[in-house]
Amino acid sequence: MLIAEDYPDIAQLVGDLLREEGYQVEQVSRGNEVIAAVRQYRPGLVLLDLALPDVPGNEILRQLDLNPETNKVPIIVVSAYTEQLRRVPQVRAVVNKPFDISTLLEAVDLARQNGQDRA
């Protein structure tokens, strides 16, 4: 699982929580790192903040959607800025910030139950 979050405290909290649940977790904090990590590792699920510092979230979604190597990787958008969210098939859920931990875990579990999460 890949967590794309630029606030270290949030990334650490979510990463620790998911590791406790048994997930392998990688973390990145910039949009270009998201795109590179998805291409390289093909994570089973991406938790994507739309407000990363270098590449707008909608551009990340567009690039992942256009690339046949990455357009099947499921994504959960975790962001305070979802009003203008670009909808692409791989967006499985949207979790608005601030979020309740149980809401985030439910979204991750649902993606896993649907066979979308491999790691």
N, C-alpha and C positions, 0 to 999 in steps of 0.2 A: 504494500500500500504506500502511496506517495502523498505526503502532506505538503501542500504549497501554501505557506503562510509566512508573512513578513514580520509579524509580531512574535518575538522569541518566547514570551511567556505563554501565549496561546498555543504556539507550535509545540512547546515542551509539555504543556498540560494535555493536549490532545494526543501527542505521541506517547506519553507515559500511560495514559488511559488505554489506548489501543494495544500497546505492548502487554499491559496487564490482562487484556482480553485474549492474548495469544497471537496477535498480528505481528508480522514483520513490517517495520515502518522505516521509510526513508523520508527525510525532510529537506525541502528547498525553500528559498525565500525570494526568488526572483523569477519572473516570467520566462526568461530565456533558459533558466535551469529546468523549469517544468517541461518545456518542449524537448530539451535534450534528454532529460531523465526518462520521459515517456518513450521516446524513440529508442533509447538504449536498453531500458529494463522492462518495458511493457508491463507496468504494474497491474495488478488485478483490479485496482480501484484508485482513483485520484480524488483527494479532498482539496478543492481549489478555491482559494480566496480570489475574488475578482479584482481586488485593489492592490496588486503587487506593484512594486515601485518602477519597474522598467518597461513592462509590456502590459497594456490593458487586458483585463480578463477576457473580454469579448474577442480580442485578437488571438489570445491563446486558444480559446475554443475554436475559432475559425481555422487556425493553422492545424490544430489536431484533427478537426473534422475533414479538412481537405486532403490530408495525407493518408493514403490507404494503409500505411504501416501503423497508424495511431488512431484511426477513426472508430475503432471498435472498443477502445479502452473506456470503461465506464467512469463517469465523473459525478461526484456530489459537490455541488457548489455550496460553499460555506462563506457567506459574505453579508455585509450590511448593505451592499449596493446591488440589489437584484432587480430593481425597477426596469432596467433596460437590458436585462439578461438576454443574450443571444441564445435561442433555443436550438440545440442540436441533438440528434438522436442519442448520443452517449451521455447526456445529462439525465441521470436517473432520479435525482432528488435535489431540492434546494433547501438548505438550512440557513435561516436568517440569523445574523448576529444582532444583538447578543443571543446566544443559544443556550438552551438547557442541555446538559450532558446527555440526559436520557433521550432527547430528541435526536441528537447526533448519533448515538449508539443504535437507535431504532433504524435510522436511515442506512447505516453501515450494515446492520444485520439483515435488513430487507434486501440490499444489494447482494449480500452473501447468499442468502436463501434462494435468490433468483439465479444463482450460479454465476454471478458476475465477478465475485472476488476470488482471486487465486492466491493472494498473499497480502 
